[in-house]
Amino acid sequence: MEKYKYYTNFYKVVLLALDIFLINIAFTVGYMLRFDKAELSTNYRVFFLVFVLIWWIVSGTTRANKLNGHTGYKEVAGNMMYAWFLHAAITMGCFVAFRLYDVPRLFTSYTFFSALALTTGARFAIIKVYKYYKDLDLAYTKYVIIGANPAGEALYNFFESHKSMGNKFMGFFDENVHGVMNSGNLAVQGNLADLKAFCKRETINEIFFAMPLNRADLMDDLIRFADDNFISFKMVPEFASLPQKEVHLSFYDNIPVLSIRREPLEIIFNKILKRSFDVAFSGVFLLTLFPFIFLLAGLAIKLTSTGPIFFRQMRPGRRNQLFACYKFRTMSVNGNTEQQAAKNDSRITKVGAFLRKTSLDEIPQFLNVFKGDMSIVGPRPNLISQLEHYSKSIESYKIRHFVTPGITGYAQVNGFRGETREEGLMAKRVEYDVAYIQNWSFLLDLKIIWLTVWNMVKGEKNAY
């Protein structure tokens, strides 16, 4: 998959460069309409750099860069309007935070609308060109698959679901042609004796070998044929017997090593980056906003109910290690601390209901983050009783404990929070937690934090 990784990265770099060029034009248009001259002053050049930086972050964390032969114009327009609205909100926030009140609103409006029109128009043009180009035979890499078996079929299904990569499937070749053709609808072109003539006739670009790798003589013969005819030869190991659907290949020098899942947070640099952000973010929050929130929340809790301000409960963390998790107390003091909160729960106080609805009851967990028991973003720490129950009934449940739990998480911002009486709700939450662990990035953490704040502002129906 290295080929496609570089393809994707190069495409993103080119699209960003195009966006910067168009934003520069938008700045020039806005400046000319407002000041009747094209040469930007020094202050506006600095503003341009900040403007581009914000767009780089926004476009990378939204669907603004989603472009392929199946993307419609209406979808692109919606994605771009959302991205530029988010960009405008962040930019306005910077204006207020840094008191940049001297930037003319008329210039800003001209620039934003010009940038929206230019970047959206450019994406329309890219789609138009792509749709034209993909109809040409030169646009495709023609490939065949040797082996109409589970490995070969899985590869075929992958390419069919990623047609934007520019591949054109030309057929399967297999030893047992009649058995394969009679058992399904696979596009089998012939047996292995037919392969070479077919490749020459159809000018095939890639051969994928999906048969058992112990066929050394066959592989040597096909590799020589491929080299002689300038065809790329690739091997697809048969992993159908493995219990996991996905494996990931890495090399220790020249030794191939398979892992059953991606674990970005096992990389030292990523660990340092995430922990540094946690310490900095929680430290600043605890020194600035936390004292005021503590004073107001603590006073409200004390005036409306008897008991402590904080609720302290042991929760399983990374590798199931127990830690004391802190929250503002939202219930009357009771002995059912392992009972999950339910809608209209009689134990919840009036102040507690507000704290839970706004997620402010989770604020003391910034102390856990600073201590290292938790992270800003990660799978939410469940009850001990939930660990004991769900680890037996949900196969991938324990995977969520590979990493440090978080104040907020990928499952929560996708609507899976609150009560989980139904087994399917917890299974879905675990699915999102595992997806977060396998696809972690610093930008994903920032996106989850932003969505958490947004959900707190608009309110969540499952927060009770």
C-alpha positions as a Markdown table, in Angstrom:
| # | Residue | x | y | z |
|---|---|---|---|---|
| 1 | Met | 0.0 | 0.0 | 0.0 |
| 2 | Glu | 3.0 | 2.3 | 0.0 |
| 3 | Lys | 2.2 | 3.4 | -3.6 |
| 4 | Tyr | -1.2 | 4.6 | -2.5 |
| 5 | Lys | 0.0 | 6.2 | 0.6 |
| 6 | Tyr | 2.4 | 8.4 | -1.4 |
| 7 | Tyr | -0.3 | 9.0 | -4.0 |
| 8 | Thr | -2.6 | 10.3 | -1.3 |
| 9 | Asn | 0.1 | 12.5 | 0.4 |
| 10 | Phe | 1.2 | 14.0 | -2.9 |
| 11 | Tyr | -2.4 | 14.8 | -3.8 |
| 12 | Lys | -3.0 | 16.5 | -0.5 |
| 13 | Val | 0.2 | 18.6 | -0.9 |
| 14 | Val | -0.8 | 19.7 | -4.4 |
| 15 | Leu | -4.3 | 20.6 | -3.3 |
| 16 | Leu | -2.9 | 22.6 | -0.4 |
| 17 | Ala | -0.5 | 24.4 | -2.7 |
| 18 | Leu | -3.4 | 25.2 | -5.1 |
| 19 | Asp | -5.5 | 26.5 | -2.2 |
| 20 | Ile | -2.7 | 28.8 | -1.0 |
| 21 | Phe | -2.4 | 30.2 | -4.5 |
| 22 | Leu | -6.1 | 30.8 | -4.7 |
| 23 | Ile | -6.3 | 32.3 | -1.2 |
| 24 | Asn | -3.5 | 34.7 | -2.3 |
| 25 | Ile | -5.7 | 35.8 | -5.2 |
| 26 | Ala | -8.6 | 36.2 | -2.8 |
| 27 | Phe | -6.5 | 38.4 | -0.6 |
| 28 | Thr | -5.5 | 40.5 | -3.6 |
| 29 | Val | -9.1 | 40.8 | -4.7 |
| 30 | Gly | -10.3 | 41.8 | -1.2 |
| 31 | Tyr | -7.5 | 44.3 | -0.8 |
| 32 | Met | -8.2 | 45.9 | -4.2 |
| 33 | Leu | -11.9 | 46.2 | -3.6 |
| 34 | Arg | -11.3 | 47.8 | -0.2 |
| 35 | Phe | -8.2 | 49.9 | -0.7 |
| 36 | Asp | -8.0 | 50.3 | -4.5 |
| 37 | Lys | -4.5 | 48.8 | -4.7 |
| 38 | Ala | -3.0 | 45.3 | -5.1 |
| 39 | Glu | 0.2 | 45.5 | -3.0 |
| 40 | Leu | -0.5 | 44.0 | 0.5 |
| 41 | Ser | 1.0 | 45.9 | 3.4 |
| 42 | Thr | 3.2 | 44.1 | 6.0 |
| 43 | Asn | 0.3 | 43.7 | 8.5 |
| 44 | Tyr | -1.9 | 42.0 | 5.8 |
| 45 | Arg | 0.9 | 39.7 | 4.8 |
| 46 | Val | 1.1 | 38.4 | 8.4 |
| 47 | Phe | -2.7 | 38.1 | 8.4 |
| 48 | Phe | -2.4 | 36.1 | 5.1 |
| 49 | Leu | 0.0 | 33.6 | 6.8 |
| 50 | Val | -2.4 | 33.1 | 9.8 |
| 51 | Phe | -5.3 | 32.8 | 7.4 |
| 52 | Val | -3.5 | 30.0 | 5.4 |
| 53 | Leu | -2.4 | 28.2 | 8.6 |
| 54 | Ile | -6.0 | 28.1 | 9.8 |
| 55 | Trp | -7.2 | 26.8 | 6.4 |
| 56 | Trp | -4.5 | 24.1 | 6.5 |
| 57 | Ile | -5.8 | 22.8 | 9.8 |
| 58 | Val | -9.5 | 23.1 | 8.9 |
| 59 | Ser | -9.1 | 21.5 | 5.5 |
| 60 | Gly | -7.1 | 18.6 | 7.0 |
| 61 | Thr | -9.7 | 17.9 | 9.7 |
| 62 | Thr | -12.9 | 18.3 | 7.6 |
| 63 | Arg | -14.1 | 16.8 | 4.3 |
| 64 | Ala | -12.9 | 19.8 | 2.3 |
| 65 | Asn | -10.2 | 17.6 | 0.5 |
| 66 | Lys | -12.6 | 14.7 | -0.3 |
| 67 | Leu | -12.3 | 14.5 | -4.1 |
| 68 | Asn | -12.7 | 11.5 | -6.4 |
| 69 | Gly | -14.6 | 10.4 | -9.4 |
| 70 | His | -17.7 | 9.6 | -7.3 |
| 71 | Thr | -17.9 | 13.0 | -5.4 |
| 72 | Gly | -20.8 | 15.1 | -6.6 |
| 73 | Tyr | -20.8 | 18.9 | -7.0 |
| 74 | Lys | -23.5 | 19.3 | -4.3 |
| 75 | Glu | -21.4 | 17.3 | -1.8 |
| 76 | Val | -18.3 | 19.4 | -2.6 |
| 77 | Ala | -20.2 | 22.6 | -2.2 |
| 78 | Gly | -21.6 | 21.5 | 1.2 |
| 79 | Asn | -18.2 | 20.3 | 2.4 |
| 80 | Met | -16.5 | 23.6 | 1.4 |
| 81 | Met | -19.2 | 25.8 | 2.9 |
| 82 | Tyr | -18.9 | 23.9 | 6.2 |
| 83 | Ala | -15.1 | 24.2 | 6.1 |
| 84 | Trp | -15.1 | 27.9 | 5.4 |
| 85 | Phe | -17.7 | 28.6 | 8.0 |
| 86 | Leu | -15.5 | 26.8 | 10.6 |
| 87 | His | -12.5 | 28.8 | 9.3 |
| 88 | Ala | -14.4 | 32.0 | 9.7 |
| 89 | Ala | -15.4 | 31.1 | 13.3 |
| 90 | Ile | -11.8 | 30.3 | 14.2 |
| 91 | Thr | -10.5 | 33.5 | 12.5 |
| 92 | Met | -13.1 | 35.6 | 14.3 |
| 93 | Gly | -12.0 | 34.0 | 17.5 |
| 94 | Cys | -8.4 | 35.0 | 16.8 |
| 95 | Phe | -9.6 | 38.5 | 16.2 |
| 96 | Val | -11.2 | 38.7 | 19.6 |
| 97 | Ala | -8.5 | 36.9 | 21.4 |
| 98 | Phe | -5.7 | 39.1 | 20.0 |
| 99 | Arg | -7.8 | 42.2 | 19.8 |
| 100 | Leu | -7.3 | 42.6 | 16.0 |
| 101 | Tyr | -10.1 | 45.1 | 15.7 |
| 102 | Asp | -8.3 | 47.2 | 13.1 |
| 103 | Val | -8.8 | 44.6 | 10.3 |
| 104 | Pro | -11.6 | 46.1 | 8.1 |
| 105 | Arg | -14.7 | 43.9 | 8.1 |
| 106 | Leu | -15.4 | 44.8 | 4.5 |
| 107 | Phe | -11.9 | 43.5 | 3.5 |
| 108 | Thr | -12.5 | 40.3 | 5.5 |
| 109 | Ser | -15.8 | 39.7 | 3.9 |
| 110 | Tyr | -14.5 | 40.2 | 0.4 |
| 111 | Thr | -11.6 | 37.9 | 1.1 |
| 112 | Phe | -13.7 | 35.1 | 2.7 |
| 113 | Phe | -16.3 | 35.0 | -0.1 |
| 114 | Ser | -13.6 | 35.2 | -2.8 |
| 115 | Ala | -11.6 | 32.3 | -1.2 |
| 116 | Leu | -14.8 | 30.2 | -0.8 |
| 117 | Ala | -15.7 | 30.8 | -4.5 |
| 118 | Leu | -12.2 | 30.2 | -5.9 |
| 119 | Thr | -11.4 | 27.1 | -3.8 |
| 120 | Thr | -14.9 | 25.6 | -4.5 |
| 121 | Gly | -14.6 | 26.4 | -8.2 |
| 122 | Ala | -11.2 | 24.8 | -8.3 |
| 123 | Arg | -12.6 | 21.6 | -6.8 |
| 124 | Phe | -15.4 | 21.6 | -9.4 |
| 125 | Ala | -12.8 | 21.8 | -12.1 |
| 126 | Ile | -10.8 | 19.0 | -10.6 |
| 127 | Ile | -13.8 | 16.7 | -10.5 |
| 128 | Lys | -14.7 | 17.6 | -14.1 |
| 129 | Val | -11.1 | 16.9 | -15.3 |
| 130 | Tyr | -11.0 | 13.7 | -13.3 |
| 131 | Lys | -14.2 | 12.4 | -14.7 |
| 132 | Tyr | -13.0 | 13.1 | -18.2 |
| 133 | Tyr | -9.6 | 11.6 | -17.5 |
| 134 | Lys | -10.8 | 8.4 | -15.9 |
| 135 | Asp | -12.7 | 7.5 | -19.1 |
| 136 | Leu | -9.4 | 7.4 | -21.0 |
| 137 | Asp | -7.6 | 4.0 | -21.0 |
| 138 | Leu | -4.3 | 5.8 | -20.2 |
| 139 | Ala | -5.7 | 6.8 | -16.8 |
| 140 | Tyr | -5.8 | 3.3 | -15.4 |
| 141 | Thr | -3.2 | 0.8 | -14.2 |
| 142 | Lys | -4.4 | -2.5 | -15.6 |
| 143 | Tyr | -4.0 | -5.4 | -13.2 |
| 144 | Val | -4.8 | -9.1 | -12.9 |
| 145 | Ile | -5.0 | -11.4 | -9.9 |
| 146 | Ile | -3.6 | -14.9 | -9.8 |
| 147 | Gly | -5.7 | -16.9 | -7.5 |
| 148 | Ala | -9.5 | -16.7 | -7.3 |
| 149 | Asn | -9.4 | -17.5 | -3.5 |
| 150 | Pro | -10.3 | -15.5 | -0.4 |
| 151 | Ala | -7.0 | -13.5 | -0.5 |
| 152 | Gly | -7.5 | -12.6 | -4.2 |
| 153 | Glu | -11.2 | -11.8 | -3.8 |
| 154 | Ala | -10.4 | -9.6 | -0.8 |
| 155 | Leu | -7.9 | -7.6 | -2.9 |
| 156 | Tyr | -10.4 | -7.3 | -5.7 |
| 157 | Asn | -13.1 | -6.0 | -3.3 |
| 158 | Phe | -10.6 | -3.5 | -1.9 |
| 159 | Phe | -9.8 | -2.1 | -5.3 |
| 160 | Glu | -13.5 | -2.0 | -6.3 |
| 161 | Ser | -14.2 | 0.1 | -3.2 |
| 162 | His | -11.2 | 2.4 | -4.0 |
| 163 | Lys | -11.7 | 3.1 | -7.6 |
| 164 | Ser | -10.3 | 6.6 | -7.3 |
| 165 | Met | -6.9 | 5.0 | -7.2 |
| 166 | Gly | -7.0 | 4.6 | -10.9 |
| 167 | Asn | -6.9 | 0.8 | -11.2 |
| 168 | Lys | -8.7 | -1.3 | -13.8 |
| 169 | Phe | -9.4 | -4.9 | -13.0 |
| 170 | Met | -8.8 | -7.2 | -16.0 |
| 171 | Gly | -9.6 | -10.6 | -14.5 |
| 172 | Phe | -8.6 | -13.5 | -12.3 |
| 173 | Phe | -6.4 | -16.4 | -13.3 |
| 174 | Asp | -6.5 | -19.7 | -11.4 |
| 175 | Glu | -5.5 | -23.4 | -11.8 |
| 176 | Asn | -9.0 | -24.7 | -11.0 |
| 177 | Val | -10.8 | -22.6 | -13.6 |
| 178 | His | -13.9 | -24.7 | -13.9 |
| 179 | Gly | -14.4 | -25.1 | -10.1 |
| 180 | Val | -14.0 | -21.3 | -9.6 |
| 181 | Met | -16.3 | -20.3 | -12.4 |
| 182 | Asn | -19.0 | -22.7 | -11.3 |
| 183 | Ser | -18.9 | -21.5 | -7.6 |
| 184 | Gly | -19.5 | -17.8 | -8.1 |
| 185 | Asn | -19.5 | -14.7 | -10.3 |
| 186 | Leu | -15.8 | -14.0 | -10.2 |
| 187 | Ala | -14.4 | -12.6 | -13.5 |
| 188 | Val | -12.1 | -15.5 | -14.3 |
| 189 | Gln | -10.3 | -15.1 | -17.6 |
| 190 | Gly | -8.6 | -18.4 | -17.7 |
| 191 | Asn | -6.0 | -20.8 | -16.2 |
| 192 | Leu | -2.3 | -20.1 | -15.6 |
| 193 | Ala | -1.4 | -21.2 | -19.1 |
| 194 | Asp | -3.5 | -18.4 | -20.5 |
| 195 | Leu | -1.9 | -15.7 | -18.3 |
| 196 | Lys | 1.1 | -14.7 | -20.3 |
| 197 | Ala | -0.6 | -14.3 | -23.6 |
| 198 | Phe | -3.4 | -12.3 | -22.0 |
| 199 | Cys | -0.9 | -9.9 | -20.3 |
| 200 | Lys | 0.8 | -9.2 | -23.6 |
| 201 | Arg | -2.4 | -8.7 | -25.5 |
| 202 | Glu | -4.0 | -6.4 | -22.9 |
| 203 | Thr | -0.8 | -4.6 | -21.9 |
| 204 | Ile | -1.2 | -5.5 | -18.3 |
| 205 | Asn | 0.7 | -3.2 | -15.8 |
| 206 | Glu | 0.5 | -5.2 | -12.6 |
| 207 | Ile | 0.2 | -8.9 | -11.6 |
| 208 | Phe | -0.9 | -9.7 | -8.1 |
| 209 | Phe | 0.0 | -13.2 | -7.0 |
| 210 | Ala | -2.5 | -14.4 | -4.4 |
| 211 | Met | -1.7 | -18.1 | -4.3 |
| 212 | Pro | 0.3 | -19.9 | -1.5 |
| 213 | Leu | 3.8 | -18.6 | -1.3 |
| 214 | Asn | 5.3 | -22.1 | -1.3 |
| 215 | Arg | 5.0 | -22.2 | -5.2 |
| 216 | Ala | 8.6 | -21.1 | -5.7 |
| 217 | Asp | 9.0 | -22.5 | -9.2 |
| 218 | Leu | 5.8 | -20.8 | -10.4 |
| 219 | Met | 6.7 | -17.5 | -8.8 |
| 220 | Asp | 10.2 | -17.5 | -10.3 |
| 221 | Asp | 8.7 | -18.2 | -13.8 |
| 222 | Leu | 6.1 | -15.4 | -13.4 |
| 223 | Ile | 8.7 | -12.9 | -12.0 |
| 224 | Arg | 11.0 | -13.5 | -15.0 |
| 225 | Phe | 8.0 | -13.0 | -17.3 |
| 226 | Ala | 7.0 | -9.8 | -15.6 |
| 227 | Asp | 10.5 | -8.4 | -15.6 |
| 228 | Asp | 10.9 | -9.2 | -19.3 |
| 229 | Asn | 7.6 | -7.5 | -20.2 |
| 230 | Phe | 8.0 | -4.5 | -17.8 |
| 231 | Ile | 5.1 | -5.6 | -15.6 |
| 232 | Ser | 5.1 | -5.0 | -11.9 |
| 233 | Phe | 4.8 | -8.2 | -9.9 |
| 234 | Lys | 3.4 | -8.2 | -6.4 |
| 235 | Met | 2.6 | -10.9 | -3.9 |
| 236 | Val | -0.5 | -11.1 | -1.7 |
| 237 | Pro | 0.1 | -13.5 | 1.2 |
| 238 | Glu | -2.9 | -15.7 | 2.1 |
| 239 | Phe | -4.0 | -14.6 | 5.6 |
| 240 | Ala | -7.4 | -16.1 | 5.5 |
| 241 | Ser | -6.5 | -18.5 | 8.2 |
| 242 | Leu | -5.6 | -15.7 | 10.7 |
| 243 | Pro | -8.3 | -14.8 | 13.2 |
| 244 | Gln | -7.9 | -11.1 | 12.4 |
| 245 | Lys | -9.2 | -9.5 | 9.2 |
| 246 | Glu | -6.4 | -7.0 | 9.0 |
| 247 | Val | -2.7 | -7.3 | 9.5 |
| 248 | His | 0.0 | -4.7 | 9.2 |
| 249 | Leu | 3.5 | -5.4 | 7.8 |
| 250 | Ser | 6.6 | -3.7 | 9.0 |
| 251 | Phe | 10.3 | -4.5 | 8.6 |
| 252 | Tyr | 13.0 | -4.9 | 11.2 |
| 253 | Asp | 16.0 | -4.5 | 8.9 |
| 254 | Asn | 15.1 | -7.2 | 6.3 |
| 255 | Ile | 12.8 | -9.2 | 8.6 |
| 256 | Pro | 9.1 | -8.9 | 7.8 |
| 257 | Val | 6.9 | -8.7 | 10.9 |
| 258 | Leu | 3.1 | -8.8 | 10.9 |
| 259 | Ser | 1.0 | -7.1 | 13.6 |
| 260 | Ile | -2.7 | -7.7 | 13.9 |
| 261 | Arg | -3.6 | -4.0 | 14.3 |
| 262 | Arg | -2.1 | -0.5 | 13.9 |
| 263 | Glu | -1.0 | 1.1 | 17.2 |
| 264 | Pro | 0.2 | 4.6 | 16.6 |
| 265 | Leu | 0.4 | 5.4 | 20.3 |
| 266 | Glu | 3.1 | 2.7 | 20.7 |
| 267 | Ile | 5.5 | 4.9 | 18.8 |
| 268 | Ile | 7.7 | 6.8 | 21.3 |
| 269 | Phe | 7.3 | 10.2 | 19.5 |
| 270 | Asn | 3.6 | 9.9 | 19.5 |
| 271 | Lys | 3.5 | 9.1 | 23.2 |
| 272 | Ile | 5.7 | 12.1 | 24.0 |
| 273 | Leu | 3.6 | 14.4 | 21.8 |
| 274 | Lys | 0.3 | 13.3 | 23.4 |
| 275 | Arg | 1.6 | 13.4 | 27.0 |
| 276 | Ser | 3.2 | 16.8 | 26.4 |
| 277 | Phe | -0.1 | 18.2 | 25.1 |
| 278 | Asp | -2.0 | 16.7 | 28.0 |
| 279 | Val | 0.4 | 18.2 | 30.6 |
| 280 | Ala | 0.4 | 21.6 | 28.9 |
| 281 | Phe | -3.4 | 21.7 | 28.3 |
| 282 | Ser | -4.4 | 20.5 | 31.7 |
| 283 | Gly | -1.8 | 22.7 | 33.5 |
| 284 | Val | -3.0 | 25.9 | 31.8 |
| 285 | Phe | -6.6 | 24.9 | 32.5 |
| 286 | Leu | -6.0 | 24.1 | 36.2 |
| 287 | Leu | -4.2 | 27.5 | 36.7 |
| 288 | Thr | -6.8 | 29.6 | 34.9 |
| 289 | Leu | -10.4 | 28.5 | 34.5 |
| 290 | Phe | -10.5 | 25.6 | 37.0 |
| 291 | Pro | -10.4 | 27.8 | 40.2 |
| 292 | Phe | -13.4 | 29.8 | 39.0 |
| 293 | Ile | -15.4 | 26.7 | 37.9 |
| 294 | Phe | -14.5 | 25.0 | 41.2 |
| 295 | Leu | -15.7 | 28.0 | 43.3 |
| 296 | Leu | -19.0 | 28.3 | 41.5 |
| 297 | Ala | -19.7 | 24.6 | 41.2 |
| 298 | Gly | -18.5 | 23.8 | 44.7 |
| 299 | Leu | -20.7 | 26.6 | 46.2 |
| 300 | Ala | -23.8 | 25.4 | 44.3 |
| 301 | Ile | -23.2 | 21.8 | 45.3 |
| 302 | Lys | -22.8 | 22.7 | 49.0 |
| 303 | Leu | -25.8 | 25.0 | 49.1 |
| 304 | Thr | -28.2 | 22.4 | 47.5 |
| 305 | Ser | -27.2 | 19.1 | 49.0 |
| 306 | Thr | -25.2 | 17.5 | 51.8 |
| 307 | Gly | -21.9 | 15.8 | 51.1 |
| 308 | Pro | -18.5 | 16.4 | 49.5 |
| 309 | Ile | -17.9 | 18.6 | 46.5 |
| 310 | Phe | -15.9 | 15.9 | 44.7 |
| 311 | Phe | -17.0 | 12.4 | 43.9 |
| 312 | Arg | -14.1 | 10.0 | 43.9 |
| 313 | Gln | -14.5 | 6.5 | 42.3 |
| 314 | Met | -12.1 | 3.8 | 41.4 |
| 315 | Arg | -12.0 | 3.2 | 37.6 |
| 316 | Pro | -10.0 | 0.8 | 35.4 |
| 317 | Gly | -7.4 | 2.7 | 33.3 |
| 318 | Arg | -4.6 | 1.7 | 31.0 |
| 319 | Arg | -4.0 | -2.1 | 31.2 |
| 320 | Asn | -6.9 | -2.3 | 33.7 |
| 321 | Gln | -4.9 | -0.5 | 36.4 |
| 322 | Leu | -7.3 | 1.1 | 38.9 |
| 323 | Phe | -7.1 | 4.8 | 39.6 |
| 324 | Ala | -9.2 | 7.3 | 41.6 |
| 325 | Cys | -11.3 | 9.2 | 39.0 |
| 326 | Tyr | -12.5 | 12.6 | 40.1 |
| 327 | Lys | -15.9 | 14.3 | 39.3 |
| 328 | Phe | -18.0 | 17.0 | 40.8 |
| 329 | Arg | -20.7 | 15.2 | 42.9 |
| 330 | Thr | -23.9 | 15.3 | 41.0 |
| 331 | Met | -26.0 | 12.8 | 43.1 |
| 332 | Ser | -27.1 | 12.7 | 46.6 |
| 333 | Val | -24.8 | 10.5 | 48.8 |
| 334 | Asn | -25.8 | 6.9 | 48.3 |
| 335 | Gly | -24.4 | 3.4 | 48.4 |
| 336 | Asn | -25.1 | 2.5 | 44.7 |
| 337 | Thr | -21.9 | 4.0 | 43.2 |
| 338 | Glu | -21.6 | 1.1 | 40.7 |
| 339 | Gln | -25.1 | 1.6 | 39.4 |
| 340 | Gln | -25.0 | 3.5 | 36.1 |
| 341 | Ala | -26.9 | 6.8 | 35.9 |
| 342 | Ala | -30.3 | 6.5 | 34.0 |
| 343 | Lys | -32.7 | 9.0 | 32.6 |
| 344 | Asn | -34.7 | 10.7 | 35.4 |
| 345 | Asp | -32.5 | 9.1 | 38.0 |
| 346 | Ser | -33.8 | 10.1 | 41.4 |
| 347 | Arg | -30.3 | 10.2 | 42.8 |
| 348 | Ile | -29.3 | 13.2 | 40.6 |
| 349 | Thr | -29.6 | 16.6 | 42.3 |
| 350 | Lys | -30.9 | 19.7 | 40.5 |
| 351 | Val | -27.4 | 21.2 | 40.3 |
| 352 | Gly | -26.1 | 17.8 | 39.3 |
| 353 | Ala | -28.5 | 17.6 | 36.4 |
| 354 | Phe | -27.1 | 20.8 | 35.1 |
| 355 | Leu | -23.5 | 19.8 | 35.6 |
| 356 | Arg | -24.1 | 16.5 | 33.8 |
| 357 | Lys | -26.1 | 18.1 | 30.9 |
| 358 | Thr | -23.2 | 20.5 | 30.3 |
| 359 | Ser | -20.5 | 17.9 | 31.0 |
| 360 | Leu | -19.1 | 20.3 | 33.6 |
| 361 | Asp | -19.1 | 17.4 | 36.2 |
| 362 | Glu | -16.1 | 16.0 | 34.3 |
| 363 | Ile | -13.9 | 19.1 | 34.8 |
| 364 | Pro | -12.1 | 17.7 | 37.9 |
| 365 | Gln | -10.7 | 15.0 | 35.7 |
| 366 | Phe | -8.1 | 17.5 | 34.5 |
| 367 | Leu | -6.4 | 16.7 | 37.8 |
| 368 | Asn | -6.3 | 13.0 | 36.6 |
| 369 | Val | -4.8 | 14.2 | 33.3 |
| 370 | Phe | -2.1 | 16.2 | 35.0 |
| 371 | Lys | -1.3 | 13.2 | 37.3 |
| 372 | Gly | -1.1 | 10.9 | 34.3 |
| 373 | Asp | -4.0 | 8.6 | 35.1 |
| 374 | Met | -6.0 | 10.0 | 32.2 |
| 375 | Ser | -5.6 | 11.9 | 28.9 |
| 376 | Ile | -7.6 | 14.7 | 27.4 |
| 377 | Val | -8.8 | 12.4 | 24.6 |
| 378 | Gly | -9.2 | 8.6 | 24.9 |
| 379 | Pro | -11.7 | 5.9 | 25.6 |
| 380 | Arg | -13.9 | 6.9 | 28.6 |
| 381 | Pro | -13.1 | 5.0 | 31.8 |
| 382 | Asn | -16.0 | 2.7 | 32.6 |
| 383 | Leu | -17.2 | 1.3 | 35.9 |
| 384 | Ile | -15.4 | -1.8 | 37.3 |
| 385 | Ser | -18.6 | -3.7 | 37.1 |
| 386 | Gln | -18.8 | -2.8 | 33.4 |
| 387 | Leu | -15.3 | -4.1 | 32.8 |
| 388 | Glu | -16.1 | -7.4 | 34.4 |
| 389 | His | -19.3 | -7.8 | 32.4 |
| 390 | Tyr | -18.5 | -6.5 | 28.9 |
| 391 | Ser | -15.0 | -8.0 | 28.7 |
| 392 | Lys | -16.7 | -11.4 | 28.7 |
| 393 | Ser | -19.5 | -10.5 | 26.2 |
| 394 | Ile | -17.8 | -8.1 | 23.8 |
| 395 | Glu | -14.7 | -9.6 | 22.1 |
| 396 | Ser | -12.8 | -6.4 | 21.5 |
| 397 | Tyr | -13.7 | -4.7 | 24.8 |
| 398 | Lys | -10.3 | -5.1 | 26.4 |
| 399 | Ile | -8.5 | -3.4 | 23.5 |
| 400 | Arg | -9.8 | -0.1 | 24.7 |
| 401 | His | -7.6 | -0.5 | 27.8 |
| 402 | Phe | -4.4 | -0.6 | 25.7 |
| 403 | Val | -4.3 | 3.2 | 26.0 |
| 404 | Thr | -4.9 | 5.8 | 28.7 |
| 405 | Pro | -8.6 | 6.7 | 29.2 |
| 406 | Gly | -9.7 | 10.2 | 28.4 |
| 407 | Ile | -12.0 | 13.0 | 29.5 |
| 408 | Thr | -13.7 | 12.9 | 26.1 |
| 409 | Gly | -13.4 | 10.3 | 23.3 |
| 410 | Tyr | -14.2 | 9.4 | 19.7 |
| 411 | Ala | -17.3 | 7.5 | 20.7 |
| 412 | Gln | -18.7 | 10.3 | 22.8 |
| 413 | Val | -18.5 | 13.0 | 20.0 |
| 414 | Asn | -20.2 | 10.5 | 17.7 |
| 415 | Gly | -23.2 | 10.3 | 20.0 |
| 416 | Phe | -22.4 | 7.2 | 22.0 |
| 417 | Arg | -22.4 | 8.5 | 25.6 |
| 418 | Gly | -24.7 | 8.1 | 28.6 |
| 419 | Glu | -26.6 | 5.0 | 29.5 |
| 420 | Thr | -25.7 | 1.6 | 27.9 |
| 421 | Arg | -28.3 | -0.8 | 29.1 |
| 422 | Glu | -28.5 | -2.3 | 25.6 |
| 423 | Glu | -25.6 | -4.6 | 24.7 |
| 424 | Gly | -25.5 | -3.1 | 21.2 |
| 425 | Leu | -24.8 | 0.5 | 22.5 |
| 426 | Met | -21.7 | -0.6 | 24.4 |
| 427 | Ala | -20.5 | -2.7 | 21.4 |
| 428 | Lys | -20.9 | 0.4 | 19.2 |
| 429 | Arg | -19.0 | 2.5 | 21.7 |
| 430 | Val | -16.2 | -0.1 | 21.9 |
| 431 | Glu | -16.1 | -0.1 | 18.0 |
| 432 | Tyr | -15.4 | 3.7 | 18.0 |
| 433 | Asp | -12.8 | 3.4 | 20.8 |
| 434 | Val | -10.9 | 0.7 | 18.9 |
| 435 | Ala | -11.1 | 2.8 | 15.7 |
| 436 | Tyr | -9.6 | 5.7 | 17.7 |
| 437 | Ile | -6.7 | 3.6 | 19.0 |
| 438 | Gln | -5.9 | 2.2 | 15.5 |
| 439 | Asn | -6.2 | 5.6 | 13.7 |
| 440 | Trp | -4.8 | 8.0 | 16.4 |
| 441 | Ser | -3.3 | 11.3 | 15.2 |
| 442 | Phe | -2.7 | 14.6 | 16.9 |
| 443 | Leu | -5.1 | 16.2 | 14.5 |
| 444 | Leu | -7.8 | 13.7 | 15.4 |
| 445 | Asp | -7.4 | 14.6 | 19.1 |
| 446 | Leu | -7.8 | 18.3 | 18.2 |
| 447 | Lys | -10.9 | 17.5 | 16.2 |
| 448 | Ile | -12.4 | 15.5 | 19.1 |
| 449 | Ile | -11.7 | 18.4 | 21.5 |
| 450 | Trp | -13.4 | 20.8 | 19.2 |
| 451 | Leu | -16.4 | 18.6 | 18.7 |
| 452 | Thr | -16.7 | 18.1 | 22.5 |
| 453 | Val | -16.8 | 21.9 | 23.1 |
| 454 | Trp | -19.3 | 22.3 | 20.3 |
| 455 | Asn | -21.5 | 19.5 | 21.8 |
| 456 | Met | -21.3 | 21.2 | 25.2 |
| 457 | Val | -22.5 | 24.4 | 23.7 |
| 458 | Lys | -25.5 | 22.9 | 21.8 |
| 459 | Gly | -26.3 | 20.3 | 24.4 |
| 460 | Glu | -26.6 | 16.5 | 24.1 |
| 461 | Lys | -29.7 | 14.4 | 24.5 |
| 462 | Asn | -27.8 | 11.5 | 26.1 |
| 463 | Ala | -26.1 | 13.6 | 28.8 |
| 464 | Tyr | -28.0 | 12.9 | 32.0 |
